């Protein structure tokens, strides 16, 4: 159907839906709350909000603006002006009916703050902390002072309780000074400036703004609850908030991670991790309420802790985001729009005051952020971009205004003025920020960092979240534990050590082995931190013993969300072209990426080497690149050397066409690997062996150099048993040094979490 026919059809359908709902509302009128009205309200808010949100995104605006406009359109500002009877029937102001939809909106606030907290990058805040803190303080103080002064001079008619002007002025100051981290982050991300230096400072400053804002709101909420400036209650709120934050970011961080891991690994019900996260959010919200501050602070901190969890964050984020974005956000922001009656702006005095509010909010925030940027060491252009980005109020101001309205600090007219200010400043922010960022030059250091991060985003090792180590009591298992510890220590990944002894007697012996494997992993991981500037070598280790048949044990573990399994058992190969049955059973139950370890040579006597001299064959194929990534990571994690040899098979010839222009295919592939190593500051030696069979070239390189570990990226070949092809089989059987086969596998598919 042509678009010109869809538009009138859509309008007719919308009119029919409104008429039907209005008629049903009139028919269903009763003294008590109506379920029909509740469903009708939700349908309208979601349909109109999501529709306008789609339009806003298409014209370069955040979708939250469309959701706010949906409420304004459905409220007294437009729908109530055109058809007041129908608007009053669908959205009655009876306390019982209003309480039903308000309850959903309040849950929406908590979930929205949970999601905002999950998007908060504390590492980013720490990285640009000094500049961001200076900018945030200046960017809050100036507009806060402006807003507070405005509140002191507001007419008494705009205040619900003129005797409590102090609290209202504090609310005005807060509403004008806090930026919306969600809006800022969305716009910066959509413009691909999230990883630019100035983009990081903008987002980090918005995070600090938001955090300070919720602490201020907590104090003001305490003031409003007591009606006067009660020093004892304020002290309780401030000290309670500080204690809550201190416990949350120390004991709480580890507790949340352990709860998420426990729920994922032990509960068999549907969506156990999501359930635990929601319970944590509610518990922390109740704690903040108990100490005299608003529940939103607890939800926000819960989101930060969940986002800090090193496992399953992507899956959790995707599942929560869909529910919140499609249901709770349109309802909450739609209700905020409904509460704003823009028809009152027909009063010239209110219109003038609203314009003055927008000007004071914009000038105060822009000026404060610009001054803060200058004091924080930014250039003039960077300060302009920062000031432009920090001027968006968006969802944060709406939440603050909603809280103020609900506790009786703000009047209906003042609430409408603040919501109007939030909409205007948010809609002005994207074009201003685009114009400011477009003129920012990129220095060499920033360019190199962005290129490295772009590569890591597509890489295998950089996206690992949770490795599994499957071992028995052999020497090979100890060497595999060392390898796994180096990989986990690179990024502080939590690791599970699974002991897969064959029988009860071996399991009894395995308890001591489990402890030794854990010690090996921990030692290797801590060795990594000695070569880095941070504490990435600290890893969380859990050990488990096999309690069922091997295949059943592996299948059970595979469901828990691992994206790499390192296998180290006594016997790796069996007859000709066959792996041992144990390896076959493991591979049959695990579809993700595997790293099969075969210790040889000196590693049989010294399975915990101080360094590794690694040889990695490359051919340009995706699987060989994965092997090269693992090899570079191992070389970076420990001391030793890295040697790269070019080999090619028939299956790899197609992949070679993408080699660097102006170079031979072989030299281009080696250059790609050299660039990979250079990104991680790893020195390598490259070798070309193009006139020799791949396995022969690899084995000759082993014999003529001092390498002690071969890392090969291999691909699974479909068949009745596990096979990686003739080259891998020949190297595995004939090599005199240890071999690590990194097999292909859909890591994303394998890491889909139960919840």
C-alpha positions in Angstrom: 0.0 0.0 0.0 1.5 3.4 -1.0 2.5 5.7 1.9 0.0 8.4 0.9 -2.8 5.9 1.7 -1.2 4.7 4.9 -1.3 8.1 6.6 -5.0 8.7 6.4 -5.7 5.1 7.2 -3.5 5.4 10.3 -5.3 8.6 11.4 -8.7 7.0 10.9 -7.6 4.0 12.9 -6.3 6.2 15.7 -9.6 8.2 15.7 -11.6 5.0 15.8 -9.5 3.7 18.6 -9.9 6.9 20.7 -13.7 6.9 20.0 -14.0 3.2 21.0 -11.9 3.7 24.2 -13.8 6.8 25.1 -17.1 5.1 24.6 -15.9 2.1 26.6 -14.7 4.4 29.4 -18.1 6.2 29.5 -19.9 2.8 29.6 -17.6 1.3 32.2 -17.7 4.3 34.6 -18.2 3.1 38.1 -17.3 4.2 41.6 -14.2 2.0 41.7 -11.1 1.7 39.6 -11.5 0.1 36.1 -9.2 -2.5 34.6 -10.5 -1.5 31.2 -9.4 2.1 31.7 -5.9 0.9 32.9 -5.4 -1.2 29.8 -6.8 1.6 27.6 -4.4 4.1 29.1 -1.4 1.8 28.6 -2.4 1.1 25.0 -2.6 4.8 24.2 0.6 5.8 25.9 2.6 3.0 24.4 1.2 3.3 20.8 1.4 7.1 20.6 4.7 7.3 22.6 6.5 4.7 20.6 5.2 6.1 17.3 6.3 9.6 18.1 9.6 8.2 19.5 10.2 6.6 16.1 9.6 9.9 14.4 11.9 11.7 16.7 14.8 9.3 16.2 14.4 9.6 12.4 14.9 13.4 12.7 17.9 13.1 15.0 16.2 13.5 18.3 16.1 11.1 21.3 13.0 8.9 21.5 12.2 10.1 25.0 11.1 13.4 23.5 8.4 11.6 21.5 7.2 9.8 24.6 6.9 13.1 26.5 5.1 14.7 23.5 2.7 11.7 23.5 1.7 12.6 27.0 1.3 16.2 26.2 -0.8 15.4 23.1 -3.1 13.0 25.1 -3.3 15.3 28.0 -5.2 18.5 28.6 -2.8 20.5 26.4 -4.3 19.1 23.1 -6.7 16.1 23.4 -8.4 17.7 26.5 -8.7 21.0 24.6 -10.2 19.3 21.4 -12.4 16.7 23.1 -12.4 17.3 26.9 -15.2 14.8 27.7 -13.3 11.9 26.1 -10.0 13.0 27.6 -11.5 13.1 31.1 -13.2 9.7 30.5 -10.0 8.0 29.5 -7.7 9.7 32.0 -10.0 10.4 35.0 -8.4 12.2 38.0 -10.1 9.9 40.6 -7.4 8.9 43.1 -8.1 5.1 42.8 -7.8 5.1 39.0 -4.8 7.3 39.0 -3.1 5.2 41.6 -3.2 2.1 39.3 -1.2 3.7 36.4 1.0 5.7 38.8 2.1 2.4 40.4 3.3 1.1 37.0 5.0 4.5 36.4 6.9 4.3 39.8 8.2 0.8 38.9 9.2 2.3 35.5 11.3 5.0 37.3 13.2 2.3 39.3 13.8 0.2 36.2 14.9 3.3 34.2 17.4 4.2 36.9 18.5 0.6 37.0 19.2 0.7 33.3 20.9 4.1 33.5 23.2 2.7 36.3 24.1 -0.3 34.1 25.2 2.1 31.4 27.5 3.9 33.8 31.1 3.2 33.1 33.0 3.7 36.4 36.3 2.9 34.6 35.6 5.8 32.2 34.8 8.1 35.2 38.1 7.1 36.8 40.1 7.6 33.6 39.0 11.2 33.1 38.1 11.7 36.8 40.1 14.9 37.5 38.8 16.8 34.5 35.3 15.4 34.9 35.0 16.2 38.6 36.2 19.8 38.0 33.8 20.2 35.1 30.9 18.6 37.0 31.4 20.8 40.1 31.5 24.0 38.1 28.7 22.8 35.9 26.5 22.2 38.9 27.3 25.1 41.1 26.6 27.8 38.5 23.2 26.7 37.3 22.2 25.5 40.8 22.9 29.0 42.1 20.8 30.4 39.3 17.9 28.0 39.9 18.0 28.6 43.6 17.9 32.4 43.1 15.0 32.0 40.7 13.1 29.9 43.2 13.6 32.6 45.9 12.0 35.2 43.6 9.1 33.1 42.2 5.6 34.5 42.9 3.9 32.8 45.8 1.1 31.8 43.5 3.4 29.3 41.8 4.3 27.5 45.0 2.0 25.0 46.6 3.3 25.9 50.1 5.0 29.4 50.1 6.2 28.7 53.7 8.4 25.9 52.3 10.1 28.1 49.7 13.5 26.9 50.7 12.8 23.3 49.6 11.1 24.5 46.4 14.2 26.7 45.6 16.5 23.7 46.2 14.4 21.7 43.8 14.6 24.4 41.2 18.4 24.6 41.6 18.7 20.9 41.2 16.4 20.8 38.2 18.5 23.4 36.4 21.9 21.9 37.3 21.7 18.2 36.5 22.2 16.8 33.0 20.5 13.6 31.8 23.2 11.0 31.5 20.8 8.8 29.5 20.1 11.5 26.9 23.8 12.6 26.8 25.0 9.1 26.4 22.5 8.2 23.7 23.3 11.3 21.6 27.0 10.9 22.0 26.8 7.2 21.1 24.6 7.8 18.1 27.1 10.4 16.8 30.0 7.8 17.2 31.7 10.1 19.7 31.4 7.8 22.7 35.1 6.8 22.6 36.5 10.2 21.6 38.4 12.0 24.4 35.9 14.8 24.7 33.0 12.2 24.4 34.4 10.3 27.3 34.6 13.5 29.4 31.1 14.5 28.5 29.6 11.1 29.5 31.8 10.9 32.6 30.7 14.4 33.7 27.1 13.5 33.1 27.5 10.4 35.2 29.0 12.4 38.1 26.2 15.0 37.6 23.6 12.3 37.9 25.2 10.8 41.0 25.5 14.1 42.7 22.0 15.0 41.6 20.4 11.9 43.2 22.3 12.6 46.5 21.0 16.2 46.4 17.5 14.9 45.7 17.9 12.5 48.6 18.7 15.3 51.0 15.9 17.6 49.6 13.4 14.7 49.9 14.4 14.4 53.6 13.8 18.1 54.0 10.5 17.9 52.3 9.4 15.0 54.4 10.0 16.9 57.6 8.8 20.2 56.4 11.7 22.2 57.9 15.4 22.2 57.9 15.9 19.4 60.5 19.6 19.1 61.0 19.2 15.6 62.5 17.2 14.3 59.5 19.6 15.9 57.0 22.6 14.4 58.8 20.9 11.0 58.8 20.2 11.3 55.1 23.7 12.4 54.2 25.6 10.0 56.5 23.2 7.2 55.6 23.8 7.9 51.9 27.5 8.0 52.3 27.5 4.7 54.3 25.2 3.1 51.7 27.5 4.1 48.8 30.6 3.0 50.7 29.1 -0.5 51.5 27.7 -0.8 48.0 31.0 -0.2 46.2 33.0 -2.4 48.5 31.1 -5.4 49.8 28.1 -4.9 47.6 30.1 -5.1 44.3 31.3 -8.6 45.1 28.0 -9.7 46.6 26.1 -8.7 43.5 28.5 -10.6 41.2 28.4 -13.7 43.4 24.5 -13.6 43.4 24.4 -13.2 39.6 26.8 -16.1 39.2 25.0 -18.3 41.7 21.6 -17.7 40.1 23.0 -18.4 36.6 24.8 -21.5 37.6 22.4 -23.1 40.1 18.8 -22.1 39.3 16.9 -24.0 36.6 13.8 -21.7 36.5 13.1 -19.3 33.7 15.1 -16.0 33.8 16.7 -16.5 37.2 19.3 -13.8 36.7 16.8 -11.2 35.8 14.7 -12.2 38.8 17.8 -11.8 41.1 18.6 -8.4 39.6 15.0 -7.1 40.1 15.1 -8.3 43.7 18.4 -6.6 44.3 17.0 -3.4 42.8 14.0 -3.5 45.0 16.0 -4.3 48.1 18.5 -1.5 47.6 15.6 0.9 46.8 14.0 0.0 50.1 17.3 0.5 51.9 17.6 4.0 50.6 14.0 4.7 51.5 14.7 3.4 55.0 17.6 5.8 55.5 15.4 8.7 54.5 16.4 9.2 50.8 14.5 8.5 47.6 14.2 4.9 46.2 15.7 6.1 42.9 19.2 6.3 44.4 19.1 2.6 45.4 17.9 1.6 41.9 20.7 3.7 40.3 23.4 2.2 42.5 22.0 -1.3 41.9 22.3 -0.7 38.2 25.9 0.4 38.5 26.8 -2.8 40.5 25.0 -5.0 37.9 26.9 -3.3 35.1 30.2 -3.9 36.9 29.5 -7.6 37.0 32.1 -9.2 34.7 29.7 -11.9 33.3 26.5 -11.9 31.3 26.2 -8.1 31.2 25.4 -8.0 27.4 22.6 -10.5 27.7 21.1 -8.9 30.9 21.3 -5.5 29.3 19.5 -6.6 26.1 16.7 -8.3 27.9 16.0 -5.6 30.4 16.4 -2.8 27.8 13.7 -4.3 25.6 11.1 -4.5 28.4 11.9 -1.0 29.8 12.1 0.7 26.4 8.9 -0.8 25.0 6.7 -0.7 28.0 7.8 1.2 31.1 9.4 4.2 29.4 6.4 5.2 27.3 4.1 4.8 30.3 6.3 6.9 32.7 7.2 9.7 30.3 3.7 9.7 28.8 2.3 10.2 32.3 4.8 13.0 32.9 3.6 14.7 29.7 0.0 14.2 30.8 0.7 16.0 34.0 2.0 19.0 32.1 -0.8 21.3 31.0 0.8 23.5 28.4 -2.5 25.4 28.0 -1.5 27.4 31.1 1.3 29.0 29.1 -1.4 31.0 27.4 -1.0 33.2 30.4 1.6 35.8 29.3 3.2 35.9 32.7 3.6 32.1 32.9 4.9 32.0 29.4 7.4 34.7 30.2 8.5 32.9 33.3 8.9 29.7 31.4 11.0 31.4 28.8 13.1 32.9 31.5 13.5 29.5 33.1 14.7 28.0 29.8 17.2 30.9 29.3 18.5 30.7 32.9 18.8 26.9 32.7 20.7 27.0 29.4 23.0 29.9 30.1 23.7 28.7 33.6 24.6 25.1 32.5 26.4 26.2 29.4 28.4 28.8 31.2 29.2 26.6 34.2 30.3 23.6 32.0 32.4 25.9 29.8 34.2 27.4 32.8 34.6 23.9 34.3 36.1 22.6 31.0 38.6 25.5 30.9 39.6 24.8 34.5 39.8 21.1 33.7 42.4 21.7 31.0 40.3 21.4 27.9 40.7 23.6 24.8 38.2 26.2 23.8 36.6 24.0 21.2 36.4 21.0 23.6 34.9 23.2 26.2 32.2 24.4 23.7 31.4 20.8 22.8 31.2 19.9 26.4 29.0 22.8 27.3 26.7 21.9 24.4 26.4 18.3 25.5 25.8 19.0 29.1 22.8 21.3 28.4 20.4 18.4 27.9 18.0 17.8 30.8 15.7 15.2 29.4 14.6 12.2 31.5 16.5 13.2 34.7 14.7 16.6 35.0 11.3 14.9 34.4 12.0 12.4 37.1 13.1 15.1 39.5 10.0 17.2 38.7 7.7 14.2 39.1 9.2 13.5 42.5 8.7 17.2 43.4 5.1 17.2 42.3 4.3 13.9 44.1 5.6 15.1 47.5 3.9 18.5 47.2 7.1 20.7 46.7 6.2 21.8 43.2 2.9 23.2 42.0 1.2 21.9 38.8 2.2 25.1 36.9 5.8 24.9 38.1 6.0 21.3 37.1 4.7 22.2 33.6 7.4 24.9 33.4 10.2 22.5 34.3 9.0 19.8 31.9 8.8 22.4 29.1 12.4 23.4 30.0 13.5 19.8 29.8 11.9 19.3 26.4 13.4 22.5 24.9 16.9 22.0 26.2 17.0 18.3 25.2 15.8 19.1 21.6 18.4 21.8 21.3 21.2 19.7 22.5 21.8 17.2 19.5 22.2 19.9 16.7 24.4 22.0 19.0 26.6 19.1 20.0 26.9 17.8 16.4 28.0 21.3 15.2 30.6 21.5 18.1 32.0 18.0 17.7 32.3 18.3 13.9 35.0 20.9 14.3 37.1 19.0 16.8 40.4 17.7 15.4 41.7 14.3 16.4 45.3 14.0 17.5 47.6 11.0 16.7 47.4 9.4 20.1 43.6 9.5 20.1 43.4 8.1 16.6 45.7 5.2 17.5 43.5 4.4 20.6 40.3 4.5 18.6 41.8 2.2 16.0 42.8 -0.3 18.7 39.4 -0.1 20.3 37.6 -0.6 17.0 39.8 -3.7 16.4 39.1 -5.1 19.9 35.4 -4.6 19.4 35.6 -7.2 16.5 38.1 -9.4 18.2 37.7 -12.7 20.0 39.8 -12.2 23.1 38.6 -8.7 23.9 35.0 -10.0 24.0 35.6 -12.9 26.3 33.5 -12.8 29.5 33.8 -16.2 31.1 36.2 -19.0 30.4 35.8 -22.6 31.7 38.7 -24.9 32.5 38.0 -28.6 32.2 40.9 -30.7 33.7 41.8 -34.0 35.3 44.8 -34.7 37.6 47.5 -34.9 34.9 50.5 -32.8 34.2 48.8 -31.6 31.0 46.0 -30.3 33.2 48.4 -28.2 35.2 49.8 -26.7 32.0 46.3 -26.0 30.8 45.5 -24.3 34.1 48.6 -22.1 33.6 47.3 -21.2 30.1 43.8 -20.5 31.3 45.2 -18.3 34.2 47.1 -16.1 31.7 44.0 -15.7 29.5 41.7 -14.9 32.5 44.3 -12.6 34.1 44.5 -10.4 31.0 41.1 -8.8 31.7 40.3 -10.1 35.2 37.8 -12.6 34.0 36.0 -14.9 36.4 36.9 -18.6 35.7 35.4 -21.9 36.6 37.7 -24.9 37.1 35.8 -28.1 36.4 37.4 -31.4 37.5 36.4 -34.2 35.2 37.9 -37.3 36.9 36.6 -40.6 35.6 35.5 -42.4 38.8 34.9 -42.0 42.5 38.5 -42.8 43.5 39.9 -40.3 41.1 37.4 -37.7 42.3 38.7 -38.2 45.8 42.2 -37.7 44.5 40.9 -34.8 42.4 39.9 -32.7 45.4 43.6 -32.0 46.0 44.1 -31.5 42.3 41.2 -29.0 42.2 43.0 -26.9 44.8 46.3 -27.1 43.0 44.6 -26.2 39.7 43.1 -23.2 41.4 46.5 -22.2 42.8 48.0 -22.5 39.3 45.3 -20.4 37.7 45.6 -17.8 40.4 49.4 -17.7 40.2 49.4 -17.3 36.4 46.7 -14.6 36.6 48.6 -12.6 39.3 51.7 -12.9 37.1 49.8 -10.9 34.5 49.2 -8.0 36.8 52.9 -7.7 37.3 53.2 -6.8 33.6 50.3 -4.3 33.6 49.5 -1.0 35.3 46.1 -2.1 36.8 44.7 -5.0 38.9 43.5 -7.1 36.0 45.4 -10.1 37.3 42.8 -10.5 40.1 40.4 -13.2 39.1 37.5 -14.9 40.8 37.9 -18.7 40.7 35.2 -21.3 41.4 36.0 -25.1 41.4 33.5 -27.9 40.7 33.9 -31.7 40.6 32.3 -34.0 38.1 29.2 -35.6 39.6 27.8 -37.4 36.5 28.9 -38.9 33.2 31.4 -36.8 31.3 29.0 -35.8 28.5 26.2 -34.9 30.9 28.6 -32.9 33.1 29.9 -30.8 30.1 26.4 -30.3 28.8 25.2 -29.0 32.2 28.2 -26.6 32.4 27.7 -25.4 28.8 24.3 -24.1 29.7 25.8 -21.6 32.2 27.1 -19.2 29.6 30.8 -19.9 28.9 32.4 -18.5 25.8 35.7 -20.4 25.9 36.5 -23.8 27.3 40.2 -24.7 27.9 40.6 -28.5 28.0 43.5 -30.2 29.7 43.3 -33.9 30.2 45.9 -36.7 30.3 45.2 -38.3 27.0 44.6 -36.0 24.0 45.0 -38.3 20.9 44.1 -41.9 20.4 44.4 -43.8 17.1 45.2 -42.4 13.7 43.4 -39.2 12.9 41.4 -39.5 16.1 41.2 -37.6 19.4 40.9 -39.5 22.6 37.3 -40.4 23.5 37.3 -38.0 26.4 38.0 -35.1 24.1 35.3 -36.3 21.6 32.7 -36.5 24.4 33.6 -33.0 25.6 33.4 -31.5 22.1 30.1 -33.3 21.3 28.4 -31.4 24.2 30.1 -28.0 23.8 29.4 -25.8 20.7 31.4 -22.8 21.6 35.1 -22.0 21.1 37.5 -24.5 22.6 41.2 -24.5 23.4 42.7 -28.0 23.6 46.0 -28.2 25.4 48.7 -30.8 24.7 51.7 -30.4 27.0 55.0 -31.7 25.5 58.7 -31.3 25.9 59.9 -29.2 28.9 56.3 -28.4 29.9 55.9 -32.0 31.1 58.6 -31.3 33.7 57.8 -27.7 34.2 54.0 -27.1 33.6 54.2 -23.6 35.2 56.8 -21.9 33.0 58.0 -18.4 33.7 57.7 -17.5 30.0 56.4 -18.9 26.8 58.2 -18.9 23.4 55.2 -19.1 21.1 54.9 -20.0 17.4 51.7 -19.2 15.7 50.9 -20.2 12.0 48.8 -17.7 10.1 47.1 -18.0 6.7 44.6 -15.1 6.6 41.6 -17.2 7.5 39.3 -16.2 10.3 40.3 -19.2 12.4 44.0 -18.5 12.0 43.4 -14.9 13.1 41.6 -16.2 16.2 44.7 -18.3 17.0 46.9 -15.3 16.4 44.8 -13.3 18.9 45.2 -16.0 21.6 48.9 -16.2 20.9 49.4 -12.4 21.1 47.3 -12.4 24.4 49.5 -15.1 25.9 52.7 -13.3 24.8 51.4 -10.1 26.3 50.4 -11.8 29.5 53.7 -13.4 30.3 57.3 -13.0 29.3 58.8 -14.8 26.3 58.7 -14.4 22.5 56.3 -14.6 19.7 57.1 -16.0 16.2 54.7 -15.9 13.3 55.0 -18.2 10.3 52.9 -17.8 7.2 51.3 -21.0 5.9 48.5 -21.6 3.5 46.0 -24.4 2.8 43.6 -24.8 -0.2 40.7 -23.6 2.0 42.6 -20.4 2.9 43.2 -19.1 -0.6 40.0 -17.2 -0.8 40.7 -15.4 2.4 44.0 -14.1 1.1 42.4 -11.8 -1.4 41.9 -9.2 1.3 45.6 -8.8 2.0 47.1 -5.3 1.9 47.2 -3.6 -1.6 50.7 -3.2 -2.9 52.1 -6.2 -1.0 52.1 -9.8 -1.8 49.3 -11.9 -0.1 51.8 -13.5 2.2 53.5 -10.2 3.3 50.1 -8.6 3.7 48.9 -11.3 6.0 52.1 -11.1 8.1 51.7 -7.4 8.3 48.1 -7.7 9.6 49.4 -10.0 12.3 52.3 -7.6 13.1 49.8 -4.8 13.4 47.8 -6.9 15.8 50.9 -7.5 18.0 51.8 -3.8 17.8 48.5 -2.8 19.2 49.4 -4.8 22.4 53.0 -3.8 22.4 54.2 -7.3 21.7 57.4 -7.8 19.7 57.2 -10.5 17.0 59.4 -12.3 14.5 57.8 -13.2 11.1 58.7 -16.0 8.7 57.5 -16.9 5.2 57.3 -20.5 4.2 55.3 -20.5 1.0 56.9 -23.4 -1.0 56.4 -26.1 1.6 53.4 -28.1 2.8 51.8 -26.2 5.8 52.5 -29.0 8.3 56.0 -29.5 7.1 56.7 -25.7 7.4 55.4 -25.6 10.9 57.3 -28.7 12.1 60.6 -27.4 10.5 60.1 -24.1 12.2 59.7 -25.9 15.5 62.9 -27.9 14.9 65.0 -24.9 13.9 63.9 -22.4 16.6 63.6 -22.3 20.4 59.8 -22.2 20.5 58.1 -24.3 23.2 54.4 -23.7 22.3 52.5 -23.8 19.0 49.2 -22.0 19.0 47.0 -22.9 16.0 43.6 -21.5 15.1 41.6 -24.4 13.7 38.1 -25.1 12.4 35.9 -28.0 13.2 35.2 -30.3 10.3 31.8 -32.0 10.3 31.9 -35.7 10.8 31.3 -38.6 13.1 34.1 -37.5 15.4 36.0 -34.4 16.3 38.5 -33.4 13.6 40.4 -30.2 12.8 41.9 -31.4 9.5 45.2 -33.0 8.4 47.5 -30.1 9.2 46.4 -29.7 12.8 46.5 -33.5 13.3 50.0 -33.8 11.9 51.3 -30.9 14.1 49.6 -32.3 17.2 51.1 -35.7 16.7 54.6 -34.9 15.4 55.4 -31.7 17.3 58.1 -32.0 19.9 56.8 -29.0 21.8 53.4 -28.2 23.4 50.4 -27.5 21.2 47.4 -25.3 21.8 44.5 -25.8 19.3 42.0 -23.0 19.4 38.9 -24.2 17.7 36.2 -22.3 16.0 32.8 -22.0 17.5 29.9 -19.6 17.8 30.9 -18.0 21.0 27.8 -15.8 21.1 25.6 -18.8 20.7 27.4 -20.7 23.3 27.3 -17.9 25.8 23.5 -17.3 25.7 22.6 -17.2 29.4 19.6 -19.1 30.8 17.9 -16.1 32.2 
